[in-house]
Amino acid sequence: MKLPNLRLLAKMREQKLLSTTLLLLTLAIGIVIGTLINTGVNAQRAGTAAPDATPLSIPKAVQIGNEFSKLAKQLDPSVVNITADYVPKASEGKNKQKGGGDDGDDDSNDLFRRFFGGPGGGGSGDGSPQAQRREQSGTGFIVDKNGYIVTNHHVVDGVDRIKVKMHGDETEYRARLIGTDRETDLAVIKIDAKKGLAPVTIANSDGVQVGDWVVAIGSPFGLEASVTAGIVSAIDRPGIGQQFQRFIQTDAAINPGNSGGPLLNIKGEVVGVNTMIATQSGGSQGIGFALPVNTVVRVYNDIIKDGRVTRGSIGISWAPGTKPDTLKALGVDHGVIVSDVTKDGPAEKAGLKAEDIVLGINGQSIRNGDDLVGRVADLPVGSTAALSVDRDGKKMEFKLTIMDRTKVFANDPRVVGEKAVPDAGNGKEEATQVKFGISIRPSSDEEKELTPDKRGITISKVESGSFADDIGLMEKDIIVGINRTPIASVEDIRNVQAKLKPGDAVAFRVVRRLPSGLRGKGAPRTTTMFLSGTLPQN
């Protein structure tokens, strides 16, 4: 009985093993087949996500072009970016912190804001001029192949250095100021580019009409060669507080930094200089103002001739906005009612009085105050003018001599600007000025002891915006060498200077005292350094 049972058990084990093997084999084959099927499905999905879509292709580049793109290319070499920097006075810094000045955000009553580009550079807290230096930017355009550039007065007003860059040219040119006219907010600067420059083409702005296409080119927020287009919204818009500003209004987008840039007609000719914006946000709101180029030309020609604009005056003031009913009640249909006669001016000397009504000048009728001031301003200083006047209903004639407007209104800041307050010096030091923009004096024995060779010349002052300021020279630096020439006297510096010319590289070897906070116990009191740069071309 035992033997059959053993055989039966053995057979049952064989069958169980065979079944297990078949089951495992079946599972393995299923897994492999499932993996292959899943991979194929995924591959199919990846390759045919949109089986009816046609792949896109990029065609060859073709420049379509239009009138705007053509004039943008045409003017590209003629429009420049202007950057100017300065060290603000203490009082100016306080005013700006309180929101004062032209760009104060709190001045909601003044709709018109001049637009200086670029934020003020703020100080680092050490009180040095380099730390306090601020920067502003604007735009200009070349009007003469010899490097003469027109921009706004407020772009370069009160700055120490003016730098100019042309689009596509990494060179930074130092510009010099030829002259300004604050009453039209215009300035002329010059660069020596040492290459041919492309001046703009000037139009006659008397031909500008409402609805004309115009283009503004400038550097808003420091972005060079930005182009915007719009139309002329209005012409002959009056300025705020300036008798010689009559603007072209446009809706072409103008932003901070566009100031001084050209406003162009559709032919690429300059019809105006972008000067002002009306805004409540500080940016463009579609109301920009450009000074007509005919006014610009007259101002430019005076500046390149005399360095300033000379305008005639007869020395009277009047109340603006006189109503026709007022004139009618006084028995006239046109003219200017005199409200004040300037002391010792031409009108007073000729016998004019307040409440006289000026009807005409040199045989031509006068419509209003702007008409009168425009005619008088164009008369040569020293020439004689004949005024037709109504006094208490009686017609009278007066002859007077035209005077320089800045002399007649010498105390009016609207005409001559703010008068500078002279610095209070102690008069003890008579500094020797040298070409680099520094005042120097012989070093004391104590200072000489700080130098390696017991010699040197001490800087007593660094002129703001000068070459020395540019390269980082500071007051109290001790100059011990220039271009490997030892310096022991003022005469040594003069001898080195006499051998240099614009464009030469100059390296100063100076000894500078270290601030006490940077000196550890037993550490050196001074450091010796080289400060170098290339002398400007002008």
Residue pairs with C-beta under 8 A, 6 or more apart in sequence:
63 69
67 266
68 215
68 227
68 229
70 268
71 215
71 264
71 266
71 267
71 268
72 215
72 217
72 225
72 227
74 268
75 141
75 200
75 217
75 262
75 264
75 268
76 167
76 168
76 225
77 142
77 166
77 167
77 168
77 197
77 198
78 141
78 142
78 197
78 198
78 199
78 200
78 262
79 139
79 140
79 141
79 142
79 167
79 217
79 218
79 225
79 261
79 262
80 139
80 140
80 141
80 142
80 149
80 164
80 165
80 166
80 167
81 137
81 139
81 164
81 165
81 166
81 167
81 219
81 222
81 224
82 137
82 138
82 139
82 140
82 149
82 151
82 155
82 156
82 162
82 163
82 164
82 175
82 189
82 219
82 260
83 118
83 135
83 136
83 137
83 162
83 163
83 164
83 165
84 135
84 136
84 137
84 138
84 155
84 156
84 159
84 160
84 161
84 162
84 163
85 121
85 133
85 134
85 135
85 136
85 159
85 160
85 161
85 465
86 133
86 134
86 136
86 158
86 159
86 160
86 161
86 464
86 465
87 129
87 132
87 133
87 134
87 160
87 464
88 96
88 120
88 132
88 134
92 101
93 132
95 101
96 104
96 120
98 104
99 105
99 106
99 107
100 107
102 113
102 114
102 116
102 154
103 113
103 114
103 115
103 116
103 282
105 282
107 113
108 280
110 240
111 278
111 279
111 280
112 239
112 240
112 276
112 277
112 278
112 289
113 276
113 277
113 278
113 279
113 282
114 152
114 154
114 185
114 259
114 275
114 276
115 254
115 255
115 256
115 257
115 258
115 259
115 276
115 277
116 136
116 137
116 138
116 154
116 155
116 256
116 259
117 136
117 137
117 138
117 219
117 220
117 221
117 222
117 256
117 257
117 258
117 259
118 135
118 136
118 137
118 221
118 222
118 256
118 257
120 134
120 135
120 136
121 132
121 133
121 134
121 135
122 134
123 131
123 132
124 131
125 131
128 474
129 462
129 464
129 469
130 469
130 472
136 155
136 159
137 155
137 219
137 222
137 257
138 151
138 152
138 155
138 156
138 218
138 219
138 257
138 258
138 259
138 260
138 261
139 151
139 155
139 217
139 218
139 219
139 257
139 258
139 259
139 260
139 261
139 274
140 149
140 150
140 151
140 155
140 164
140 189
140 260
140 261
141 149
141 150
141 151
141 200
141 217
141 260
141 261
141 262
141 270
142 148
142 149
142 197
142 198
142 199
142 200
143 149
143 150
143 199
143 200
143 202
143 300
144 197
144 199
145 196
145 197
145 198
145 199
146 190
146 197
147 190
147 191
147 192
147 193
147 197
148 178
148 188
148 189
148 190
148 304
149 164
149 175
149 188
149 189
149 190
149 191
150 186
150 187
150 188
150 260
150 273
150 296
150 300
151 186
151 187
151 188
151 189
151 259
151 260
151 273
152 185
152 186
152 187
152 259
152 260
152 273
152 275
153 180
153 181
153 182
153 184
153 185
153 186
153 187
154 185
154 259
155 187
155 259
155 260
156 162
156 177
156 180
156 187
156 189
157 180
157 182
157 187
159 465
160 464
160 465
160 469
161 174
161 465
161 470
162 174
162 175
162 176
162 177
162 189
163 172
163 173
163 174
163 175
164 172
164 173
164 174
164 175
164 189
164 191
165 171
165 172
165 173
165 224
167 224
167 225
171 193
173 191
173 192
173 193
173 537
174 191
174 536
174 537
174 538
175 189
175 190
175 191
176 189
176 190
176 538
177 187
177 188
177 189
178 187
178 188
178 189
178 190
178 303
178 304
178 307
179 187
179 188
179 303
179 304
179 306
179 307
179 308
179 309
180 186
180 187
180 188
180 303
180 308
181 187
181 299
181 302
181 303
181 308
181 309
182 417
183 242
183 243
183 244
183 245
183 309
183 311
183 414
183 415
184 242
184 244
184 245
184 291
184 295
184 296
184 299
184 309
185 242
185 245
185 275
185 291
186 273
186 291
186 296
186 299
186 300
186 303
187 260
188 300
188 303
188 304
190 538
191 538
192 537
192 538
194 537
200 262
200 269
200 270
201 267
201 268
201 269
201 270
202 269
202 270
202 293
202 297
203 265
203 267
203 269
203 270
203 271
203 293
204 293
204 294
205 248
205 271
205 272
205 292
205 293
205 294
205 295
206 292
206 294
208 232
208 235
208 248
208 265
208 271
208 272
208 292
209 232
209 235
210 231
210 232
210 233
210 234
210 235
211 231
211 232
212 231
212 232
212 265
212 266
213 229
213 230
213 231
213 265
213 266
214 229
214 230
214 231
214 232
214 248
214 250
214 252
214 263
214 264
214 265
214 266
214 271
215 227
215 228
215 229
215 230
215 252
215 263
215 264
215 265
215 266
216 227
216 228
216 229
216 230
216 250
216 252
216 253
216 254
216 258
216 261
216 262
216 263
216 264
216 274
216 288
216 290
217 225
217 226
217 227
217 261
217 262
217 264
218 226
218 254
218 257
218 258
218 259
218 260
218 261
218 274
219 225
219 226
219 257
219 258
219 261
220 226
220 254
220 255
220 256
220 257
220 258
221 255
221 256
221 257
222 257
223 257
226 258
228 252
228 253
228 254
229 252
230 250
230 251
230 252
230 253
230 286
231 250
231 251
231 252
232 248
232 249
232 250
233 249
233 250
233 251
233 287
234 248
234 249
235 248
235 249
236 246
236 247
237 246
237 247
237 248
237 249
237 289
238 245
238 246
238 247
238 370
239 245
239 246
239 247
239 276
241 414
242 414
243 369
243 370
243 373
243 374
244 295
244 311
244 373
244 374
244 377
245 275
245 291
246 292
246 295
246 370
247 272
247 275
247 276
247 289
247 290
247 291
247 292
248 263
248 271
248 272
248 289
248 290
248 291
248 292
249 287
249 288
249 289
250 263
250 288
250 289
250 290
251 286
251 287
251 288
252 263
252 288
253 284
253 286
253 288
254 274
254 277
254 284
254 288
255 277
255 283
255 284
256 282
256 283
258 274
258 288
259 274
259 275
260 273
260 274
260 275
261 273
261 274
262 270
262 272
262 273
262 274
263 270
263 271
263 272
263 273
263 274
263 290
264 270
264 271
265 271
270 293
271 290
271 292
271 293
272 290
272 291
272 292
272 293
272 296
273 290
273 291
273 293
273 296
274 288
274 289
274 290
275 289
275 290
275 291
276 288
276 289
277 284
277 285
277 287
277 288
277 289
278 285
278 287
278 288
278 289
279 285
279 287
299 309
302 308
302 309
302 310
303 309
310 381
310 404
310 405
310 406
311 377
311 378
311 404
311 405
311 406
312 376
312 377
312 378
312 379
312 380
312 381
312 383
312 402
312 403
312 404
312 405
313 345
313 346
313 376
313 377
313 402
313 403
313 404
313 405
313 408
313 409
314 345
314 346
314 347
314 376
314 385
314 387
314 400
314 402
314 403
315 341
315 342
315 344
315 345
315 346
315 347
315 348
315 403
315 408
315 409
316 338
316 340
316 341
316 342
316 345
316 347
316 352
316 358
317 338
317 339
317 340
317 341
317 342
318 336
318 337
318 338
318 339
318 340
318 369
318 372
319 337
319 339
320 369
322 336
322 337
322 368
322 369
324 333
326 337
327 333
327 334
327 335
327 337
327 357
330 337
330 357
330 390
331 390
331 393
332 357
332 359
332 390
334 359
334 365
334 366
334 367
335 357
335 358
335 359
335 360
335 366
335 390
336 357
336 358
336 366
336 368
336 369
336 372
337 355
337 356
337 357
338 347
338 352
338 353
338 354
338 355
338 356
338 357
338 358
339 354
339 355
340 354
341 347
341 348
341 352
341 353
341 354
342 348
342 408
342 409
345 403
345 408
346 400
346 401
346 402
346 403
346 408
347 398
347 400
349 400
349 401
350 387
350 398
350 399
350 400
351 398
352 387
352 389
352 398
352 400
353 391
355 391
356 389
356 390
356 391
357 389
357 390
357 391
358 366
358 372
358 387
358 388
358 389
359 365
359 366
359 388
359 389
359 390
359 395
360 366
360 387
360 388
361 372
361 375
361 376
361 385
361 386
361 387
361 388
362 375
362 385
362 386
363 386
364 375
366 372
366 375
376 385
376 402
377 405
379 385
379 402
380 402
381 402
381 403
381 404
382 401
382 402
383 401
383 402
384 399
384 400
384 401
384 402
385 399
385 400
385 401
385 402
386 397
386 398
386 399
387 397
387 398
387 399
387 400
388 395
388 396
388 397
389 395
389 396
389 397
389 398
390 396
405 415
406 415
406 416
409 415
409 416
410 416
413 419
429 439
429 441
429 460
431 439
431 440
431 441
431 460
431 461
432 439
432 440
432 441
432 490
433 439
434 440
434 493
434 494
434 497
435 467
435 497
435 500
436 466
436 467
436 468
436 473
436 497
436 506
437 462
437 463
437 465
437 466
437 467
437 468
437 469
438 459
438 460
438 461
438 462
438 463
438 466
438 468
438 473
439 459
439 460
439 461
439 462
439 463
440 457
440 458
440 459
440 460
440 479
440 490
440 493
441 457
441 458
441 460
442 457
442 458
442 489
442 490
443 451
443 455
443 456
443 457
443 458
443 478
444 458
447 456
447 458
447 478
448 454
448 455
448 456
450 478
450 511
450 513
450 525
450 526
451 478
451 480
451 511
452 480
452 511
452 528
453 480
453 486
455 480
455 486
455 487
455 488
456 478
456 479
456 480
456 487
456 488
456 511
457 478
457 479
457 487
457 488
457 489
457 490
457 492
457 493
458 476
458 477
458 478
458 479
459 468
459 473
459 474
459 475
459 476
459 477
459 478
459 479
460 475
461 475
462 468
462 469
462 473
462 474
462 475
463 469
467 506
467 533
467 535
467 536
470 533
471 508
471 531
471 532
471 533
472 531
473 508
473 510
473 531
474 512
476 512
476 513
477 510
477 511
477 512
478 510
478 511
478 512
479 487
479 493
479 508
479 509
479 510
480 486
480 487
480 509
480 510
480 511
480 528
481 487
481 508
481 509
482 493
482 496
482 506
482 507
482 508
482 509
483 496
483 506
483 507
484 507
485 492
485 495
485 496
486 492
487 493
487 496
500 506
500 535
501 535
502 535
502 536
502 537
502 538
503 534
503 535
503 537
504 534
504 535
505 532
505 533
505 534
505 535
506 532
506 533
506 534
506 535
507 530
507 531
507 532
508 530
508 531
508 532
509 528
509 529
509 530
510 528
510 529
510 530
510 531
511 526
511 527
511 528
512 526
512 527
512 528
512 529
513 525
513 526
514 523
514 524
514 525
514 526
514 527
519 525
